[in-house]
Amino acid sequence: MGHIKAGHVCGDSMDLIQGTPTGSIRVSFGYMSTMEDVDRLISFIKECFLEKKSAIPIQNQAIGKANTSSPDDVSACSVGDDVLSTGAKVTVVSSNSQASVVLLENIFLYPVKSCACLKVTKWPVGDKGLLYDREWMIVKQPSGNCLTQKEEPKLCLIRPKLDLDGATLSLTTPGHPSLVLPIIDHSTSDVLQSRVCGDRISTIDCGDDAARWIRSVLGGQKTYRLIQQHPSLNRTDTNKKLLSCANQAQFLSVSVSSVRLLCQKLNNCSVGIPAV
């Protein structure tokens, strides 16, 4: 009933609601099936789909006060809030309670959900994670659902840039002029309703100029709007931590070795994928 209330119907693209898959898989056993087949299936489900509780606390040395003396990262460091920096040591606690210290090599944030990333060496941390991470998103009209790269691959060509001192968000893409939007307090603006993973969220429309820019970049006859989360948004994850327009977590982490392995497999693939 919760999925139905969230607007989920058969055949739509809403595959996650509150972090839970909406689909199901039927497994059939036949006359020749054995208990070994059952055990393998159960092991596969446990390894790949069973949610394991884990904590990823960040050590004190990973977060410190912003340092305005760095000329290369003025916009990233002049806010004066706590900041997360590359080179920081992060303690990762696995599901079996074993802790290991890893080095934070890169930081990426996605100001506009499902568009290209913004790579930084240090960045302020707020109550919803990295400041302005997934603060904006492009929604389809009239449904208000988030547009993703699964539906529109051209989103990966929209590159964001945040100027915290100038309080602006800039979007660029090849063959089009830049779109520059002010980062302002929208607490008194009219509230619109949008959806992220089936959750209704309070948002602010960024205006007709932004909508026209999005449509010129993506092309076609469909109508889109660029929206920003409203300051009153109090959506939380399963651990009661505040979320922006993210799917289900403030932070996502991946090991460098995993990325290298993926790149290696893509480079060795024979289906015409370009080298990474």
N, C-alpha and C positions, 0 to 999 in steps of 0.2 A: 504493500500500500504506500510505503514511503517513496518508492520509485515512481509510482503513478502520480502522487501529489507533486513530485518534483518535475513532472512533465514528460517522463520517459515513456516512449511507445516503441513497439516493435519496428525495427528497421531504421531507427534514427542513429545519429552519430554520438549519442551520449553513452560512452562506455564506462564512465566512472561517476558515481554519486557518493559524496562524502568519503572519497578514497576507496570505495568498494566497487569491484566490477559488477556490471549489471547483467552480464551474460551467464550462460551455464554450459557445461559439457556433459554429454552422456557417454558412459563407457559400457560397452557390451562384452560379456564373457560368453564364450561358446563351449561346445562339448569338449574340445581339446585344450581348453584353458586349464592352467594349474595354479596352485597356491603361490608358486614362485612368480607367476605373472601378476597376481594380486599384490604380492609384497613389493615387486618392482614399481607398480603403479603408485602404491602408497608412498614409497621412498621418493619417487619423482615429485609427487604433490607436496610432500613435506619440504623437499629441497628448493623447489621453484616457486611455490605459491603460499606456503604457510607463513603467516606474518610472525616475525621474531621480534621481541622487544629488545631494543638496544638504545643506549644513550651515547651521545657524542658531546660531552662537555668541552668547552674551550678553556684552556689554561689561562691564568691571569696574564702571562706574557704575550698572549695572542691579541689581547685587547688593551689599548692604552689611550691616553688623551691625544687628540689631534695635534700634529706638529706643523705649524704654519711656516716653518723655515725651509721647507722643500719647494724649490721653484718649479719642479717638474709636475707636481701634483697639487697646485694651489686650490683648484676647485674641489679636489677630493679631501683636502685636509683642513680647510679653513672654517669648518662648521663648528668645531669645538666639542663635538660629541665623542663617544667611544668609537674607535675605529678598528677594523680588522685589516691586518697587513700580511702580504706574502712574506715568507720566511719565518712566520710564526710557528711555534710548536703546538700541535693540537693532539690532545689525548682522545683516542678512539676506544670505546668500550664495546666489545663484541657481545653477541648473544649469550656466550658462556662466561661472561663477566671477566674476561681477560682484557686487560688494558694495554695499549701500545701507543707510543708517541710517534706521530708522523709529522712531516714538514708540509706546510701549506705552500704549494708552488705557484698556483695561479688563482685569481679571483675573477669571476665573471658574473655580471648581473644583467638582467633583461628588463630594462625599464618598460618596454612595451611587450606584453606577453605574446609569445610565439614569433616575435621578430628576431633580428640579429642581436648578438650579445654586445655588451660594453666591457672590455677588459681593463682592469685597474690594478694598481699595486697596493693600494690601501683605500678603504672606503668606510664611511660612518655606518654604525649599526644602530638601528632603532628597535622599537618594540615589536615590529613585524619582520625582523630580519635585516638584510642590507637595505639601507635607505633608498627608497624609490624603486626597489626591485619589484617588478611586475605590478607597478603602480597604475599603468595604463594598459588598455587592451582594445582591440578592434572587434566590434560586435556586428552581427548580421541583423538586418532589419526585415520584418518587424519583430522577430523572435527575441532579440536581445542576447542571443547566445554568442559565446566567444568564437571568433574565427581562428582556426589553427592551420598549421602548415600541412596537415593531412588533407585539408580541403583546398588550400591555396598556397602552393610551394613558393610563390613570389614573395611571401612574407619574409623569407630569409634574406632578401636583398634590401630590406628596410633597416638601415643602421642608425642607432640612437646615439646621442651625445648629450650628456648632462653638464650644465654649468651651474654649480651650486652657488658661486658668488654672484653671478648674473641672474640666477633663478630662472633658467630657461631649459627647455627640452628641445633639441634639434633632431629632425629626422631627415636622412638623406638616402637617395637611391639613384642608380645610374640613369641618366637621361631625363631627370626631373629636377626642378629647383628645390632647394631645401625648405622644409616646413619648420618654423620656429614658434614654439608655444611658451607662454609664461607659466612658471610654477607658482601658483598663488593659493591662498587659503580659500577653499570653496565652502566653508562652513555655512555660509548664508545663501548658497546657490540652491536651485531647485534639485530635488533628489529624483533620479531615475532608477528603475529596477533592471538589472541585468542578471545573467546566470554564469556561474563557473562550476562545472562538474555537478550540475543540478541544483546547486545552492543559489538562492536569490541573494544578490548583494546590492548595496546602495552605491550609485555611481553618479558622476557628473558628465554631461555631454561637453566635448571640447569645441563645439561650434561647427558652422557650415563650411568654413574655409578648410578645416582639417578633414571634414568628410569628403569634400571635393578633391583634395589632394590624394586621399586614400583611393578614391574611385579612379582617378587618373593613373595611379601607379598600378593598381590591380586590373583595370580594364573591365570590360563586360558591362552588363546591364544591372547587375545586382547593386543593392544599396547597403553601404556600411557606415558606421559611426565610430569615431575614436572617443573613448570614454576614459575617465580617471576615477579611481576609487574615492568615495566620499570620506571625509575625516571621521564620520560617525561609524564607519564600517567596523564591526566587532566580530567578524567571522573567526572561528578558532579551529585548531586541528584536534586530533584525538587526545593530545596532552594538554588541551586548554590554552595553547599558545596562540596569540593573535596571528592571523594570516592576511596577506594582501590579496591580490588576484591569483595567487599561486594555487596549484591543485590541492596539495595536502601537506606541505611542509615549508618551513621558513628557509631551510638550507638543503641543498642536494650536494653530495660529495661523490667523487669517483677517483680511483687511483690512477696514477700515471701509467702503470704497467697495463691496466685494462685498456686505456686509450691506445697505447702502442700496439697491443694485441689486435684491437679492432682495426686500426690502420693497416696492419700487416695482412689481415684477412681481406680487407677491401682491396688492397693492392694486388693480392693474389687471386682475386675473383675474376672470373672469365665472362662476365656479363656486360662488359663495356663501362665499368665504373672508372672514372679517371683516377690517377694516382694521387695519394694524399701526401 
